[in-house]
């Protein structure tokens, strides 16, 4: 699978949570997070399947 996958996130609707009361520090915090995410390698299909299974198990247990 060579295509990219996009998913909806709470950030798109609610904005990012405030991690520091100072807006400058908060912006720097999120800039570091963005840099880390950009530097991370793409997930393999096997990793995506495993994560999907983990979250589906959690949802099934929650519903029970």
C-alpha positions in Angstrom: 0.0 0.0 0.0 1.7 3.2 -1.1 -1.2 5.7 -0.7 -1.4 7.8 2.4 -4.2 7.4 4.9 -5.8 10.4 6.6 -8.1 10.2 9.6 -10.2 12.8 11.4 -8.9 14.0 14.7 -10.4 16.0 17.5 -7.8 18.7 16.8 -9.6 19.5 13.5 -12.7 20.3 15.4 -11.6 21.4 18.9 -8.1 22.9 18.5 -5.1 21.7 20.4 -5.1 21.5 24.1 -3.1 24.1 26.0 -0.1 22.5 27.6 1.5 25.7 28.9 -0.3 28.8 30.1 2.2 31.0 28.3 1.3 31.1 24.6 4.9 31.3 23.5 5.8 28.1 25.5 2.6 26.4 24.3 3.5 27.2 20.6 7.1 25.9 21.2 5.7 22.7 22.7 3.5 22.0 19.7 6.2 22.9 17.3 8.4 20.2 18.9 5.5 17.7 18.7 5.0 18.6 15.0 8.8 18.2 14.3 8.8 14.7 16.0 5.8 13.6 14.1 7.3 14.8 10.8 10.5 13.0 11.5 8.8 9.6 12.4 8.8 6.9 9.7 5.4 5.9 8.2 3.6 3.0 9.8 3.7 -0.3 8.0 0.5 -2.1 7.1 1.2 -4.7 9.8 1.5 -1.9 12.4 -1.7 -0.3 11.2 -3.6 -3.7 11.5 -2.2 -4.3 15.0 -3.2 -0.9 16.2 -6.6 -1.2 14.7 -7.1 -4.5 16.5 -6.0 -3.0 19.8 -8.5 -0.2 19.6 -11.3 -2.4 18.5 -10.7 -4.8 21.4 -10.8 -1.8 23.8 -14.1 -0.7 22.3 -15.6 -4.2 22.6 -14.5 -4.4 26.2 -16.0 -1.0 26.9 -19.3 -2.0 25.4 -19.5 -5.2 27.4 
